[in-house]
């Protein structure tokens, strides 16, 4: 999982609220992983926004629509 800070987001409602884009639907693995990551980092106030594709997540971060983007990376173990 990668979280990348963007330029200042125009969507953050409160000074301590961050916005996070993730790929997938609410309740899917990407949403759960994003919430777990930021909870682990001590960030309780966050707005999580679903996006259709990884490209949409990167676009939202680049455009400053969100503060962070979370994309998942699958690790494969080598075959024996």
PyMOL commands that place a pseudoatom at each C-alpha (Angstrom):
pseudoatom trace, name=CA, resn=UNK, resi=1, chain=A, elem=C, hetatm=0, pos=[0.000, 0.000, 0.000]
pseudoatom trace, name=CA, resn=UNK, resi=2, chain=A, elem=C, hetatm=0, pos=[1.263, 3.445, -0.859]
pseudoatom trace, name=CA, resn=UNK, resi=3, chain=A, elem=C, hetatm=0, pos=[-0.009, 6.730, 0.509]
pseudoatom trace, name=CA, resn=UNK, resi=4, chain=A, elem=C, hetatm=0, pos=[1.160, 9.832, -1.312]
pseudoatom trace, name=CA, resn=UNK, resi=5, chain=A, elem=C, hetatm=0, pos=[0.636, 13.371, -0.071]
pseudoatom trace, name=CA, resn=UNK, resi=6, chain=A, elem=C, hetatm=0, pos=[-0.754, 15.808, -2.603]
pseudoatom trace, name=CA, resn=UNK, resi=7, chain=A, elem=C, hetatm=0, pos=[-0.733, 19.552, -2.785]
pseudoatom trace, name=CA, resn=UNK, resi=8, chain=A, elem=C, hetatm=0, pos=[-3.107, 21.223, -0.361]
pseudoatom trace, name=CA, resn=UNK, resi=9, chain=A, elem=C, hetatm=0, pos=[-6.527, 19.699, -0.890]
pseudoatom trace, name=CA, resn=UNK, resi=10, chain=A, elem=C, hetatm=0, pos=[-9.561, 21.857, -1.413]
pseudoatom trace, name=CA, resn=UNK, resi=11, chain=A, elem=C, hetatm=0, pos=[-11.837, 19.090, -0.082]
pseudoatom trace, name=CA, resn=UNK, resi=12, chain=A, elem=C, hetatm=0, pos=[-10.600, 18.932, 3.520]
pseudoatom trace, name=CA, resn=UNK, resi=13, chain=A, elem=C, hetatm=0, pos=[-13.407, 20.275, 5.687]
pseudoatom trace, name=CA, resn=UNK, resi=14, chain=A, elem=C, hetatm=0, pos=[-11.594, 20.822, 8.960]
pseudoatom trace, name=CA, resn=UNK, resi=15, chain=A, elem=C, hetatm=0, pos=[-7.981, 21.633, 9.705]
pseudoatom trace, name=CA, resn=UNK, resi=16, chain=A, elem=C, hetatm=0, pos=[-7.357, 18.143, 11.096]
pseudoatom trace, name=CA, resn=UNK, resi=17, chain=A, elem=C, hetatm=0, pos=[-9.545, 16.269, 8.567]
pseudoatom trace, name=CA, resn=UNK, resi=18, chain=A, elem=C, hetatm=0, pos=[-7.759, 14.684, 5.631]
pseudoatom trace, name=CA, resn=UNK, resi=19, chain=A, elem=C, hetatm=0, pos=[-9.229, 13.273, 2.433]
pseudoatom trace, name=CA, resn=UNK, resi=20, chain=A, elem=C, hetatm=0, pos=[-8.103, 9.933, 1.016]
pseudoatom trace, name=CA, resn=UNK, resi=21, chain=A, elem=C, hetatm=0, pos=[-8.797, 8.436, -2.408]
pseudoatom trace, name=CA, resn=UNK, resi=22, chain=A, elem=C, hetatm=0, pos=[-8.801, 4.673, -2.897]
pseudoatom trace, name=CA, resn=UNK, resi=23, chain=A, elem=C, hetatm=0, pos=[-9.615, 2.370, -5.802]
pseudoatom trace, name=CA, resn=UNK, resi=24, chain=A, elem=C, hetatm=0, pos=[-12.786, 0.330, -5.471]
pseudoatom trace, name=CA, resn=UNK, resi=25, chain=A, elem=C, hetatm=0, pos=[-16.129, 0.510, -3.732]
pseudoatom trace, name=CA, resn=UNK, resi=26, chain=A, elem=C, hetatm=0, pos=[-16.909, 1.407, -0.135]
pseudoatom trace, name=CA, resn=UNK, resi=27, chain=A, elem=C, hetatm=0, pos=[-16.452, -1.646, 2.059]
pseudoatom trace, name=CA, resn=UNK, resi=28, chain=A, elem=C, hetatm=0, pos=[-14.147, -3.399, -0.411]
pseudoatom trace, name=CA, resn=UNK, resi=29, chain=A, elem=C, hetatm=0, pos=[-10.557, -4.324, 0.423]
pseudoatom trace, name=CA, resn=UNK, resi=30, chain=A, elem=C, hetatm=0, pos=[-9.108, -1.006, -0.818]
pseudoatom trace, name=CA, resn=UNK, resi=31, chain=A, elem=C, hetatm=0, pos=[-11.434, 0.944, 1.479]
pseudoatom trace, name=CA, resn=UNK, resi=32, chain=A, elem=C, hetatm=0, pos=[-10.652, -1.272, 4.467]
pseudoatom trace, name=CA, resn=UNK, resi=33, chain=A, elem=C, hetatm=0, pos=[-6.898, -1.105, 3.805]
pseudoatom trace, name=CA, resn=UNK, resi=34, chain=A, elem=C, hetatm=0, pos=[-6.943, 2.697, 3.530]
pseudoatom trace, name=CA, resn=UNK, resi=35, chain=A, elem=C, hetatm=0, pos=[-8.909, 3.046, 6.772]
pseudoatom trace, name=CA, resn=UNK, resi=36, chain=A, elem=C, hetatm=0, pos=[-6.609, 0.601, 8.585]
pseudoatom trace, name=CA, resn=UNK, resi=37, chain=A, elem=C, hetatm=0, pos=[-3.481, 2.402, 7.365]
pseudoatom trace, name=CA, resn=UNK, resi=38, chain=A, elem=C, hetatm=0, pos=[-4.601, 5.843, 8.524]
pseudoatom trace, name=CA, resn=UNK, resi=39, chain=A, elem=C, hetatm=0, pos=[-6.027, 4.488, 11.796]
pseudoatom trace, name=CA, resn=UNK, resi=40, chain=A, elem=C, hetatm=0, pos=[-2.606, 2.894, 12.455]
pseudoatom trace, name=CA, resn=UNK, resi=41, chain=A, elem=C, hetatm=0, pos=[-1.008, 6.287, 11.765]
pseudoatom trace, name=CA, resn=UNK, resi=42, chain=A, elem=C, hetatm=0, pos=[-3.263, 7.872, 14.401]
pseudoatom trace, name=CA, resn=UNK, resi=43, chain=A, elem=C, hetatm=0, pos=[-5.436, 9.777, 11.926]
pseudoatom trace, name=CA, resn=UNK, resi=44, chain=A, elem=C, hetatm=0, pos=[-8.991, 9.524, 13.250]
pseudoatom trace, name=CA, resn=UNK, resi=45, chain=A, elem=C, hetatm=0, pos=[-10.543, 12.298, 11.147]
pseudoatom trace, name=CA, resn=UNK, resi=46, chain=A, elem=C, hetatm=0, pos=[-10.570, 11.328, 7.472]
pseudoatom trace, name=CA, resn=UNK, resi=47, chain=A, elem=C, hetatm=0, pos=[-12.877, 11.341, 4.484]
pseudoatom trace, name=CA, resn=UNK, resi=48, chain=A, elem=C, hetatm=0, pos=[-12.445, 8.251, 2.279]
pseudoatom trace, name=CA, resn=UNK, resi=49, chain=A, elem=C, hetatm=0, pos=[-13.433, 8.627, -1.363]
pseudoatom trace, name=CA, resn=UNK, resi=50, chain=A, elem=C, hetatm=0, pos=[-13.862, 5.656, -3.732]
pseudoatom trace, name=CA, resn=UNK, resi=51, chain=A, elem=C, hetatm=0, pos=[-12.539, 5.867, -7.300]
pseudoatom trace, name=CA, resn=UNK, resi=52, chain=A, elem=C, hetatm=0, pos=[-13.137, 3.605, -10.275]
pseudoatom trace, name=CA, resn=UNK, resi=53, chain=A, elem=C, hetatm=0, pos=[-9.506, 2.985, -11.258]
pseudoatom trace, name=CA, resn=UNK, resi=54, chain=A, elem=C, hetatm=0, pos=[-5.949, 3.396, -10.007]
pseudoatom trace, name=CA, resn=UNK, resi=55, chain=A, elem=C, hetatm=0, pos=[-5.504, 6.108, -12.647]
pseudoatom trace, name=CA, resn=UNK, resi=56, chain=A, elem=C, hetatm=0, pos=[-8.449, 7.988, -11.107]
pseudoatom trace, name=CA, resn=UNK, resi=57, chain=A, elem=C, hetatm=0, pos=[-6.768, 7.810, -7.680]
pseudoatom trace, name=CA, resn=UNK, resi=58, chain=A, elem=C, hetatm=0, pos=[-3.517, 9.245, -9.084]
pseudoatom trace, name=CA, resn=UNK, resi=59, chain=A, elem=C, hetatm=0, pos=[-5.448, 11.935, -10.980]
pseudoatom trace, name=CA, resn=UNK, resi=60, chain=A, elem=C, hetatm=0, pos=[-7.328, 12.987, -7.816]
pseudoatom trace, name=CA, resn=UNK, resi=61, chain=A, elem=C, hetatm=0, pos=[-4.060, 13.318, -5.883]
pseudoatom trace, name=CA, resn=UNK, resi=62, chain=A, elem=C, hetatm=0, pos=[-2.316, 15.192, -8.714]
pseudoatom trace, name=CA, resn=UNK, resi=63, chain=A, elem=C, hetatm=0, pos=[-5.240, 17.588, -9.108]
pseudoatom trace, name=CA, resn=UNK, resi=64, chain=A, elem=C, hetatm=0, pos=[-5.275, 18.329, -5.372]
pseudoatom trace, name=CA, resn=UNK, resi=65, chain=A, elem=C, hetatm=0, pos=[-8.798, 16.940, -4.983]
pseudoatom trace, name=CA, resn=UNK, resi=66, chain=A, elem=C, hetatm=0, pos=[-7.624, 14.745, -2.083]
pseudoatom trace, name=CA, resn=UNK, resi=67, chain=A, elem=C, hetatm=0, pos=[-4.753, 14.846, 0.377]
pseudoatom trace, name=CA, resn=UNK, resi=68, chain=A, elem=C, hetatm=0, pos=[-3.671, 11.221, -0.083]
pseudoatom trace, name=CA, resn=UNK, resi=69, chain=A, elem=C, hetatm=0, pos=[-4.167, 8.331, -2.441]
pseudoatom trace, name=CA, resn=UNK, resi=70, chain=A, elem=C, hetatm=0, pos=[-3.939, 4.690, -1.440]
pseudoatom trace, name=CA, resn=UNK, resi=71, chain=A, elem=C, hetatm=0, pos=[-3.227, 2.007, -4.020]
pseudoatom trace, name=CA, resn=UNK, resi=72, chain=A, elem=C, hetatm=0, pos=[-2.743, -1.643, -3.245]
pseudoatom trace, name=CA, resn=UNK, resi=73, chain=A, elem=C, hetatm=0, pos=[0.168, -3.731, -4.401]
pseudoatom trace, name=CA, resn=UNK, resi=74, chain=A, elem=C, hetatm=0, pos=[-0.042, -7.485, -4.459]
pseudoatom trace, name=CA, resn=UNK, resi=75, chain=A, elem=C, hetatm=0, pos=[3.093, -9.293, -3.358]
pseudoatom trace, name=CA, resn=UNK, resi=76, chain=A, elem=C, hetatm=0, pos=[3.627, -12.632, -5.024]
pseudoatom trace, name=CA, resn=UNK, resi=77, chain=A, elem=C, hetatm=0, pos=[5.942, -15.221, -3.576]
pseudoatom trace, name=CA, resn=UNK, resi=78, chain=A, elem=C, hetatm=0, pos=[8.271, -16.932, -6.043]
pseudoatom trace, name=CA, resn=UNK, resi=79, chain=A, elem=C, hetatm=0, pos=[7.147, -20.304, -7.343]
pseudoatom trace, name=CA, resn=UNK, resi=80, chain=A, elem=C, hetatm=0, pos=[9.123, -23.297, -6.205]
for i in range(1, 80): cmd.bond("trace and resi %d" % i, "trace and resi %d" % (i + 1))
show_as sticks, trace
zoom trace
